[in-house]
Amino acid sequence: MEWSIHEVVESTGITSRTLRYYDQIGLLVPIRTGTGGLRYYDQAGLIRLQRILLLRDFGMPLADIADVLEGEADDIDALRDHRQRLLVEKQRIDTQVHSVEATIAALEKGRPIMPKNMFEGFDHSRYDAEVRERWGDEAANRSNTWWNGLGAEGQQAFRQQVEELNTAWDQVIAAGVTPGSEQAQEVAAQHVNWLGASMRPDELSKERVKGIVQMYVDDERFAANYNRVSPAGPQFVRDAVHYWADQHLED
């Protein structure tokens, strides 16, 4: 049995552009290409894609993923590492479930809720703290309002846009061009437009944009989005966006 690229996109949420890029670099080659360049994948390809996405979610660069999948890195060790990470995540989720169940039980029985127990397992400061510290409560509140206002479909579309943008960066980084090249600057412009989606026009300043992309280098949570092709990816994205901001934005 085989599935078209459109069916894979619909089933997984990964973009067709990403799949085409994986084919280009030899990471996930379709079983065949049909009329009009339509790619098709078999069961083995889907299993390979599952492993690629799992490794990528752990922040592993694409070059390292290729080594694991081709047997150049030990497969069993990689799977054991997957399992350990999943167990840690499972423990966190189990703790969240327990805290929610405790709150439900307290409400059903008319008992007072315990704030300390209500928030076990939740990461309150993942990004909100950075926004508030750097740009203030008003900006953070407005950003939260914007995000919630997108709704489920809008949020999914935004996530897809992020994936397409990250894939574009992967392609530029893999091409070996400089941050100031035309190719890199085209993606940098897209990146700044994406950043501006949640801001007022007057907030999209050179200082703010540079401050945001500096976080890609300083914070490993952000860096994981840009080091999939090369460990130097976060620095490349920062330098490219800084260059674009110097040319097009006001202080």
N, C-alpha and C positions, 0 to 999 in steps of 0.2 A: 504494500500500500504506500501511496505517496501523497504529499500535500503541497499545494502551491504556496508561493511566498505570501499571497494574500491571506490564505487560511492560517499560516503560521503567525502572521502579524495579528490577525483577529484573535487567535487563541492565546498568544503570549503577551501582547501589548508592546512588544519590541517593534521598532519602526523598520520599514522596508529599506530605508537608507542604511541603517545599522547592519541589516542582513547582507546588503550588497557590499558593504565595507568589509565584513567578515569574510565574504567570498574573495574580495580583492586581495586581502592579505593572507589568504589560505587558511584562515582559522576555522571556517565552516563553509565547505564547498558543497553546493547542491548536487543531488544525484544526477540531474540533467537540466538542461535549459531548453524550453520549448519555444513556440512561435512568439515573436516580439520580445525575446529575451526573458520570458517568464521563467523564474527559477522554481524547481520542485525539490522537495526534501523527503527522504524516507525515514523509517523509524529510527535507524541508527543516527541520522542527522539530528532528529529531535532530541534524542538522548544526549548527544554531544552538546547541543544548544543548551539543554538544561544544566549541564555541568559548567558550560561557559558562563552562564548567567549567575550560577551559584558562586563560582570563583570571583567573578567580577564584583558581586555584591560584597565580597569580603575585602575589596580594595586591591585585588591582585592585578598588576599590569597585564595587558593582553599578551605581551611577549612571554611572560612567565606562565600564563594560562596555556599558551601553545606548547611550551616545554612539558608541562604536566600532561596534557592530552596526547602528546606524541611519545610519551614514555621517557623523555630525557630527564624528567624529575620523577621521583618515586610516587607511583599512583596510590599505593596503600597509605603512605605517610600523608599525602594530600587529603585523602578521604578521612583519615583519622582527625586531621586538623579541622575538616568540615564538621565532623561529628561533634568535636569539642566546642566549636563556636555555636553550633545549633543548640547544644545542651545549655550553654550559658544563656542564649536568647530564650530558650524554652523556660528556664528558671525565672527569668525576668517576667515573661508573659504569665506564667503560673502565679507569680506573686501579685501581678495586677489583677488577675481573675479572682484570687483569694480576697483582695482588698475590696473589689466591687461586690462580691458575694457577701462579705461582712457588712457592707453598707446597706445592701438590700435587706439582710436579716434584721439589722437594727431598726430600719424604717418599718418593716412589717410588724415587728413586735413592740414598736413604740419606745425603743430604748434610745438613749442619746448616742449620736455618732461620735467616733473618736478620730479627730483629724490626723493624728499620727499614723493610724492604721489605714485611713482612707487613701493615702497617697503613696503607699509602698509600691515600689517597682516602676514608678513613673519618673521620666526624665523631664523635670520642669524647665530646665535651662538650656535645652539643646541649641536653640538659636536665639530665642527671645532675649536672653540675657545680653548677648553680644549687641543686638540691635539697640536695646535700651541704654547700654553703657556708651555706645559710640554715638547714637543719634537721638537719644531721648525717648521718653514715654510716649509722646504724641506720635512720633514716627512709628513706633512699635505698635501702638493701638490702631493706627490707620492701616498699617500693613496687615494686621490680624483681621480687621474688618473687611479689607479688600479680599483676602484669601477666603474667608468664610462666605463672602458674597458671591464667589465664583460658583458655588454649589458643586455637587459630585462630578457632573459632566465637565464643568469648566476646570476643575482641579485636575481631572484626568487629561484634558487637552493640554494643560500647562505642563504636566509631567512629561507628556509626549514631546512637547516643544523642547524641554530640557534635554531629553534623550537625543533628539535630532541635533541640538546645538553641541552637546558633548561629542557626538560622533563626528561632527564637522571639525571640531578641535583635534580629535584623534587623527583625522586625515591630514590636516595641516601639519601637525607635529611629526607624523610619519613621513611626510614629504621632504623633511629636512630643510625647509625654507627658514628665513629669519623672521623674527617677530614683526619687523617693519615691512615685510614683503606685501605685495598686493593681495596675495592669497590669504595671508594671516589677517590683514587689515579688513578684509571683507567679512571674515568671521567675527572679528572684534566689533565691527559695527553692529552686526546681528546681536552680539552678546550685550552690548550697551542698550540696544532697543529692548531686549528682553528684561534687563535690569529695570528699565524705566517703566515697565508695565505696572508695577506696584507703587510708583512714585508720582507726585505732582511734577509737572514740567520744571518748575523752579527748583526742585530738589535734586535734579539730575546734574549735579555739579562735578567738576573735575576732581575736587577733593573727595567727594563721597564715592564716586566710581573707583578712584584709585584705592580708597580705603577698603572697599568691598573686595576687590580682586587681590589685595594684599593678604586677605584672610585665606585665600586659596593656598598660599605658601605657608602661612603661619599656623594654620589649623589643619590637622590631618583629616578631619571629617570632611572638609571641603576639598582638600588635596586629592582625596580618593576619586573624585569625579574627573580629574585631569591627568592622573599618572598611569592611565591604562596602557598607553603606548610606550611611555618613557618616564623614568623617575623625575626627569627635568620638566615634565609637562606643566605642572602648576606654575613654575617660574616662567615658562614660555607664554602661557595665557596671561599671566600678570603683565609681563613686559609688552605683549602685543596690545592689550587693552590700555595700558599706560600710554603707549605711543599714540594710539587713536585718540585718547582723551586730551593729550597735549595739543593735538592738531584741531580738535573739533569742539571742545567744551571750555566753558568759562570757569574761573575760580569761584 
